[in-house]
Amino acid sequence: MRRALTAIVMISIVVAILAAANMRRAPGDLGLDWQLVKETPHEVIAEPPTRGSIVQTVTAPGAVESVEEAEIASQIIGRVIEVRVKDGDRVKKGDLLVKLDPTEAKSRVDSAAARAERLRSAIDQAKRDLEKVTRDESQLTKLAGRGVATLTDLADSRTAKQKSELALKMSANELVESEAMRLTSQQELDRTSILAPIDGVVAGLSVDVGEIVIAGTTNLKGSVLMTVSDMSRLRVRAEVDETDVPLVRAGQQTKVFLQADERNPVAGTVDRVAPKGSKKDEVVSFETLVNIAADQPVLRPGMSSTVEIEVKRTDKALGVPVQAVVHRRRKDLPDTPAVRAWAERNARSPGEKAQEADLRYVKIVFVVDGSVARARPVETGLSDERRIEILAGVGPDERVVIAPFRALDELKDGSPVVPVKVLTAGAK
């Protein structure tokens, strides 16, 4: 009995304390606030939305390369007897880069030339023989008509003429073949002098005097001696992710950030986008070529870079810092007109349950309303690294909580706030 009385007394004391705690509530408010410890106000930074430019970009990794670049390789097998250049040398089209031993090739040229000369002499002799047998055949034809020469002599003369004609034709064909062989040998001799195909700078020199170089075949790659790059025309070969490539097109402006100098981007323009993607490590990307100005002394072919492509832009957009827009589940938001309006604009899809709809995330900002923060659903547009466009949901004169991050993560509709720094449109 005594324990029961003690319990009744304790409950009476708790009720009295709660009643005293609620004496400060507004008159006529019959609700009972069971919260004995009030929520500590959050110190926040608030400012109204501002107007400015917002640029949406796509970033992609890439590498600098020359628009025109030539790998220098030998077209014949030979021993290097002279290297005229070194890495970094500037060369003009037609300059001698490497000299191969021409002895064997020159011998073949001389042999082919001698054979061609011998065949020319043989052709001259065959022409004279043909002239002789032609005269003999004509004379025997006359004599046979007078009955002096026999038909056998006449037939023999005609056969001799045919042999002479065939011999002359054969020698002429052999001369054509010999001339072709001479031209081939001369071409091989010319290839012992490896010349620069374009104006440019020598890089990747990998040959020394005395080395044997080989020509490439179908199954065997030839010796690459060096690379000549035209440094006056450079570009970046970037790999754009398949999720971003629909936004990228030729003519868009870009900024190229080099790993060697990330603070000073190089301006560029998208040249073309590959029509077909390539897959590597389960990631599909599209090769995109970006032309850049080559007047930057820091630029070098092979440099790693990050390309930032401007895909969309809006000027004088009403926006807030990107961190001001947060996400909350629909079930955690109050049933206010703004939230109901959002629900009407984003009606449940066929077959979606009400419980599933309540679990959907809503983009909101927190607007300072007196001493509390109110959750406000917003419609957003373009965004960049710093700002996001507000299309609907917040007016230009309302104060939006933009910091700190911890407060934005913890805030709920109706949470008490204390703006420690409030910027107005006139103070911007």
WOJOHU-V931269 format. One record per backbone hydrogen bond with DSSP energy under -0.5 kcal/mol. CO is the residue of the C=O (numbers start at 0). NH is the residue of the N-H. E is the energy in kcal/mol with one decimal. If there is no record, write none. Layout:
BEGIN
CO;NH;E
CO;NH;E
END
This chain:
BEGIN
0;4;-2.0
1;5;-2.0
2;6;-2.2
3;7;-2.2
4;8;-2.2
5;9;-2.1
6;10;-2.4
7;11;-2.0
8;12;-2.0
9;13;-2.1
10;14;-2.4
11;15;-2.1
12;16;-2.2
13;17;-2.5
14;18;-2.4
15;19;-2.3
16;20;-2.1
17;21;-1.3
19;22;-1.0
21;24;-1.6
25;28;-1.8
27;29;-0.9
30;32;-0.6
31;33;-0.9
33;35;-1.0
35;37;-0.6
41;43;-0.6
41;417;-3.1
43;45;-0.5
43;419;-2.8
43;420;-0.9
44;401;-2.9
44;402;-1.1
45;422;-2.0
46;399;-2.6
49;318;-3.0
51;316;-2.8
53;55;-0.5
53;313;-2.2
55;310;-2.0
55;311;-1.6
57;308;-3.3
59;306;-3.2
60;238;-2.4
61;304;-2.3
62;236;-2.5
63;301;-3.9
64;234;-2.6
66;68;-0.5
67;229;-2.5
69;71;-0.6
69;227;-2.7
70;72;-0.6
71;224;-3.0
71;225;-1.1
73;215;-0.6
77;212;-2.8
78;100;-2.6
79;209;-2.9
81;98;-2.9
85;88;-2.0
88;201;-2.8
90;199;-2.1
91;94;-2.3
94;195;-2.3
96;83;-2.9
96;84;-0.6
97;193;-2.9
98;80;-2.7
98;81;-1.6
101;105;-2.9
102;106;-2.0
103;107;-2.0
104;108;-1.9
105;109;-2.6
106;110;-2.6
107;111;-2.4
108;112;-2.3
109;113;-2.5
110;114;-2.3
111;115;-2.1
112;116;-2.0
113;117;-2.4
114;118;-2.2
115;119;-1.7
116;120;-1.9
117;121;-2.2
118;122;-2.3
119;123;-2.2
120;124;-2.4
121;125;-2.6
122;126;-2.3
123;127;-1.9
124;128;-2.6
125;129;-2.3
126;130;-2.2
127;131;-2.1
128;132;-2.6
129;133;-2.0
130;134;-1.9
131;135;-2.5
132;136;-2.5
133;137;-1.9
134;138;-2.3
135;139;-2.7
136;140;-1.6
137;141;-1.6
138;142;-2.4
139;143;-2.7
140;144;-1.3
141;145;-1.0
142;145;-0.6
142;146;-0.6
142;147;-2.3
142;148;-0.7
149;153;-1.7
150;154;-2.4
151;155;-2.5
152;156;-1.9
153;157;-1.9
154;158;-2.2
155;159;-2.2
156;160;-1.8
157;161;-2.1
158;162;-2.3
159;163;-2.0
160;164;-2.2
161;165;-2.4
162;166;-2.6
163;167;-2.2
164;168;-2.2
165;169;-2.6
166;170;-2.2
167;171;-2.0
168;172;-2.3
169;173;-2.4
170;174;-1.9
171;175;-1.9
172;176;-2.4
173;177;-2.5
174;178;-2.5
175;179;-2.0
176;180;-2.2
177;181;-2.4
178;182;-2.5
179;183;-2.3
180;184;-2.6
181;185;-2.5
182;186;-2.4
183;187;-2.3
184;188;-2.1
185;189;-2.6
186;190;-1.9
188;191;-1.2
189;192;-1.6
191;99;-3.6
191;193;-0.7
192;194;-0.6
193;96;-3.0
193;97;-1.4
195;93;-3.0
199;90;-2.8
200;228;-2.3
201;87;-3.1
202;226;-2.8
207;210;-1.7
210;79;-2.9
210;212;-0.6
212;77;-2.0
213;222;-2.2
219;216;-3.7
221;223;-0.5
222;73;-1.0
222;224;-0.7
224;205;-3.1
225;71;-2.9
226;202;-2.6
226;228;-0.5
227;69;-2.6
228;200;-2.6
228;230;-1.0
229;232;-1.1
232;66;-2.6
232;67;-0.5
233;291;-1.7
234;64;-2.9
235;237;-0.9
235;289;-2.4
236;62;-1.1
237;239;-0.6
237;287;-3.0
238;60;-0.5
239;285;-2.9
240;243;-1.4
240;244;-1.7
243;246;-1.9
244;247;-1.2
248;251;-1.4
251;269;-2.5
252;309;-2.7
253;267;-1.8
254;256;-0.6
254;307;-3.1
255;257;-0.7
255;265;-2.6
256;305;-2.2
257;260;-0.9
260;257;-0.8
260;263;-0.8
262;264;-0.5
265;255;-2.7
266;292;-1.0
267;253;-2.4
268;290;-2.5
269;250;-2.8
271;288;-2.5
277;284;-2.4
279;282;-1.4
282;279;-2.5
282;284;-0.5
283;241;-1.8
284;277;-2.8
285;239;-2.5
286;273;-3.0
287;237;-3.1
288;270;-3.2
288;271;-1.1
289;235;-2.7
290;268;-2.2
291;233;-0.7
294;296;-0.6
295;298;-1.6
299;302;-1.8
302;63;-2.5
303;258;-1.8
304;61;-2.3
305;256;-2.9
306;59;-1.9
306;308;-0.6
307;254;-2.2
308;57;-2.1
308;310;-0.9
311;55;-2.3
313;53;-2.6
316;51;-1.5
316;318;-0.6
317;389;-3.5
318;49;-2.3
319;387;-2.6
320;323;-1.9
321;324;-1.2
323;325;-0.7
325;363;-2.9
327;361;-2.8
328;331;-1.3
329;332;-1.5
333;335;-1.8
335;339;-2.7
336;340;-2.5
337;341;-1.9
338;342;-2.3
339;343;-2.0
340;344;-2.0
341;345;-1.8
343;346;-0.6
348;351;-2.4
352;356;-2.3
353;357;-1.8
354;358;-0.7
355;358;-0.7
356;359;-1.2
357;330;-2.3
359;329;-2.4
361;327;-1.8
361;363;-0.5
362;377;-2.0
363;325;-2.5
364;366;-0.6
364;375;-2.6
365;400;-3.1
366;368;-0.5
366;373;-2.7
367;369;-0.5
368;370;-0.7
368;371;-1.5
370;416;-2.7
371;368;-3.3
372;413;-3.4
373;366;-2.7
375;364;-1.8
378;390;-3.1
378;391;-1.3
381;388;-3.3
385;321;-2.2
386;383;-2.6
387;319;-1.9
388;380;-2.0
388;390;-0.6
391;378;-2.5
394;397;-1.1
397;48;-0.6
397;399;-0.6
398;367;-2.4
399;46;-2.3
402;44;-3.0
403;407;-2.0
404;408;-1.9
405;409;-1.5
406;410;-2.2
411;414;-2.3
414;372;-2.3
415;41;-2.4
417;43;-1.6
420;45;-2.0
420;422;-0.5
422;47;-1.1
423;426;-1.0
423;427;-0.7
424;427;-0.6
END
